[in-house]
Amino acid sequence: MEYALLTDVGKLRENNQDYVNVFKNKKDIVFGIVADGMGGHRGGDVASDMAVSHLGHNFEESEVEDIEELREWIIRELSKENDRIVSVSNQFDDLNGMGTTMVGVFFVGTKMMVVNVGDSRCYIYTDGELKQLSVDHSLVHELLETGQISPEEAENHPQKNIITQTLGVSQTVQPRVKNFDLIDNAIILLCTDGLTNMVPENEIKDILSKKMSLETKCHILIDKANAAGGRDNITALLFSTKDNGGNH
């Protein structure tokens, strides 16, 4: 499984509170994760680092390989991580109210499992189309789902940045977990809203369609977000599901 990742502080923030990494467990299952921290001057940084490093470390130690067991595993781990972040934020004044989003993908045989809390996203690019696989935990998405606003209104909604679930702020966490068939010659993108708020989906699609390395695509996505204003930290993680026989 070929991948590339890049994270950038952006143009306006003093520090980068995004974290990204890729892990493999004892059964060779690959897990990619992106987290976008929030709160406090240090809090977001601590929360996103905790989520990625704890989930990743625990995954590396695990031997889970069945997709149903994996679903139970990640729901359990996210609940534990939520409690852990809440308790650390209660212990230190400067970390009070910290939280983080997370979006992750597991590649399990012919399937992939997408999990998210918050509004960091997972997309798949295949056959010239870009589709979002994760489901935003955001006020705007909930208004959209219940038909209270139109997709056009959602685009520029004043409360666009209000998210309804994070790790670390709420007492309980209800991740969205969905399984998909793994498609050959697809690109999977995991990213924070620092990318999707700055670069329209049709431009993301154009970049992913080009014949170039995953590393180059990551750089171009981040350059585009910065060129558009770079108002937030920006992170992109790309996987390609090419047949093992093929090259880049």
PEBELBEL-V879900 format. One record per residue. N is the residue number from 0. RES is the residue in one letter. PHI is phi in degrees with one decimal (none if undefined). Layout:
n:N res:RES phi:PHI
n:N res:RES phi:PHI
//
This chain:
n:0 res:M phi:none
n:1 res:E phi:-86.0
n:2 res:Y phi:-150.5
n:3 res:A phi:-147.8
n:4 res:L phi:-144.7
n:5 res:L phi:-155.3
n:6 res:T phi:-135.4
n:7 res:D phi:-144.8
n:8 res:V phi:-69.0
n:9 res:G phi:85.3
n:10 res:K phi:-95.6
n:11 res:L phi:-114.3
n:12 res:R phi:-84.6
n:13 res:E phi:-81.1
n:14 res:N phi:-137.0
n:15 res:N phi:-95.0
n:16 res:Q phi:-102.8
n:17 res:D phi:-88.6
n:18 res:Y phi:-132.6
n:19 res:V phi:-148.7
n:20 res:N phi:-165.5
n:21 res:V phi:-129.5
n:22 res:F phi:-129.6
n:23 res:K phi:-135.4
n:24 res:N phi:-94.0
n:25 res:K phi:-68.5
n:26 res:K phi:-103.8
n:27 res:D phi:64.6
n:28 res:I phi:-84.7
n:29 res:V phi:-95.8
n:30 res:F phi:-130.8
n:31 res:G phi:-106.6
n:32 res:I phi:-140.9
n:33 res:V phi:-129.6
n:34 res:A phi:-134.9
n:35 res:D phi:-124.4
n:36 res:G phi:-81.4
n:37 res:M phi:-146.8
n:38 res:G phi:99.0
n:39 res:G phi:62.7
n:40 res:H phi:-77.9
n:41 res:R phi:-115.8
n:42 res:G phi:-54.2
n:43 res:G phi:-61.7
n:44 res:D phi:-61.8
n:45 res:V phi:-66.4
n:46 res:A phi:-64.9
n:47 res:S phi:-70.4
n:48 res:D phi:-62.9
n:49 res:M phi:-58.9
n:50 res:A phi:-60.2
n:51 res:V phi:-68.0
n:52 res:S phi:-73.2
n:53 res:H phi:-69.0
n:54 res:L phi:-61.7
n:55 res:G phi:-65.2
n:56 res:H phi:-62.2
n:57 res:N phi:-64.7
n:58 res:F phi:-67.6
n:59 res:E phi:-58.0
n:60 res:E phi:-80.1
n:61 res:S phi:-87.9
n:62 res:E phi:-120.5
n:63 res:V phi:-74.5
n:64 res:E phi:-135.5
n:65 res:D phi:-84.8
n:66 res:I phi:-65.0
n:67 res:E phi:-70.3
n:68 res:E phi:-63.5
n:69 res:L phi:-63.8
n:70 res:R phi:-60.2
n:71 res:E phi:-64.5
n:72 res:W phi:-60.8
n:73 res:I phi:-70.4
n:74 res:I phi:-64.8
n:75 res:R phi:-64.8
n:76 res:E phi:-64.5
n:77 res:L phi:-67.3
n:78 res:S phi:-65.0
n:79 res:K phi:-64.4
n:80 res:E phi:-66.9
n:81 res:N phi:-58.6
n:82 res:D phi:-60.4
n:83 res:R phi:-64.3
n:84 res:I phi:-66.5
n:85 res:V phi:-59.1
n:86 res:S phi:-69.8
n:87 res:V phi:-66.2
n:88 res:S phi:-68.4
n:89 res:N phi:-77.7
n:90 res:Q phi:-82.5
n:91 res:F phi:-124.0
n:92 res:D phi:-55.8
n:93 res:D phi:-76.1
n:94 res:L phi:-108.1
n:95 res:N phi:-58.4
n:96 res:G phi:77.7
n:97 res:M phi:-72.2
n:98 res:G phi:-159.5
n:99 res:T phi:-154.6
n:100 res:T phi:-82.2
n:101 res:M phi:-153.1
n:102 res:V phi:-133.4
n:103 res:G phi:-138.3
n:104 res:V phi:-133.5
n:105 res:F phi:-113.6
n:106 res:F phi:-104.2
n:107 res:V phi:-124.8
n:108 res:G phi:59.2
n:109 res:T phi:-93.7
n:110 res:K phi:-123.9
n:111 res:M phi:-134.8
n:112 res:M phi:-117.7
n:113 res:V phi:-109.9
n:114 res:V phi:-133.2
n:115 res:N phi:-149.5
n:116 res:V phi:-134.0
n:117 res:G phi:95.6
n:118 res:D phi:-118.2
n:119 res:S phi:-73.0
n:120 res:R phi:-121.9
n:121 res:C phi:-121.8
n:122 res:Y phi:-122.1
n:123 res:I phi:-123.0
n:124 res:Y phi:-110.4
n:125 res:T phi:-155.8
n:126 res:D phi:51.1
n:127 res:G phi:75.9
n:128 res:E phi:-118.5
n:129 res:L phi:-114.3
n:130 res:K phi:-126.0
n:131 res:Q phi:-83.1
n:132 res:L phi:-98.4
n:133 res:S phi:-79.0
n:134 res:V phi:-124.9
n:135 res:D phi:-60.0
n:136 res:H phi:-90.9
n:137 res:S phi:-134.9
n:138 res:L phi:-58.2
n:139 res:V phi:-63.5
n:140 res:H phi:-64.9
n:141 res:E phi:-68.3
n:142 res:L phi:-65.2
n:143 res:L phi:-68.1
n:144 res:E phi:-61.1
n:145 res:T phi:-92.1
n:146 res:G phi:75.8
n:147 res:Q phi:-80.6
n:148 res:I phi:-135.7
n:149 res:S phi:-90.9
n:150 res:P phi:-55.8
n:151 res:E phi:-65.3
n:152 res:E phi:-64.6
n:153 res:A phi:-63.8
n:154 res:E phi:-50.2
n:155 res:N phi:-120.1
n:156 res:H phi:-66.7
n:157 res:P phi:-61.9
n:158 res:Q phi:-102.3
n:159 res:K phi:-56.7
n:160 res:N phi:-92.6
n:161 res:I phi:-85.1
n:162 res:I phi:-106.9
n:163 res:T phi:-100.7
n:164 res:Q phi:-143.6
n:165 res:T phi:-144.9
n:166 res:L phi:-82.5
n:167 res:G phi:106.2
n:168 res:V phi:-102.7
n:169 res:S phi:-86.7
n:170 res:Q phi:-70.8
n:171 res:T phi:-126.2
n:172 res:V phi:-130.8
n:173 res:Q phi:-122.5
n:174 res:P phi:-66.5
n:175 res:R phi:-89.6
n:176 res:V phi:-128.8
n:177 res:K phi:-136.6
n:178 res:N phi:-101.8
n:179 res:F phi:-137.0
n:180 res:D phi:-72.9
n:181 res:L phi:-79.6
n:182 res:I phi:-105.6
n:183 res:D phi:-65.7
n:184 res:N phi:56.5
n:185 res:A phi:-107.9
n:186 res:I phi:-118.5
n:187 res:I phi:-104.4
n:188 res:L phi:-115.7
n:189 res:L phi:-111.0
n:190 res:C phi:-153.9
n:191 res:T phi:-94.3
n:192 res:D phi:-69.8
n:193 res:G phi:-63.0
n:194 res:L phi:-87.9
n:195 res:T phi:-71.3
n:196 res:N phi:-77.2
n:197 res:M phi:-105.8
n:198 res:V phi:-120.3
n:199 res:P phi:-61.6
n:200 res:E phi:-60.4
n:201 res:N phi:-67.3
n:202 res:E phi:-73.9
n:203 res:I phi:-59.6
n:204 res:K phi:-59.9
n:205 res:D phi:-59.9
n:206 res:I phi:-65.3
n:207 res:L phi:-67.3
n:208 res:S phi:-77.3
n:209 res:K phi:-75.0
n:210 res:K phi:-84.6
n:211 res:M phi:-156.7
n:212 res:S phi:-68.8
n:213 res:L phi:-61.1
n:214 res:E phi:-58.5
n:215 res:T phi:-62.2
n:216 res:K phi:-62.0
n:217 res:C phi:-57.6
n:218 res:H phi:-61.2
n:219 res:I phi:-68.0
n:220 res:L phi:-57.9
n:221 res:I phi:-71.4
n:222 res:D phi:-60.2
n:223 res:K phi:-62.1
n:224 res:A phi:-63.7
n:225 res:N phi:-68.4
n:226 res:A phi:-63.7
n:227 res:A phi:-82.3
n:228 res:G phi:132.4
n:229 res:G phi:46.9
n:230 res:R phi:-74.4
n:231 res:D phi:-144.2
n:232 res:N phi:-63.0
n:233 res:I phi:-128.9
n:234 res:T phi:-137.0
n:235 res:A phi:-135.6
n:236 res:L phi:-127.1
n:237 res:L phi:-116.8
n:238 res:F phi:-116.7
n:239 res:S phi:-117.3
n:240 res:T phi:-104.7
n:241 res:K phi:-61.0
n:242 res:D phi:-59.0
n:243 res:N phi:-62.2
n:244 res:G phi:-70.3
n:245 res:G phi:-84.2
n:246 res:N phi:-94.0
n:247 res:H phi:-44.8
//
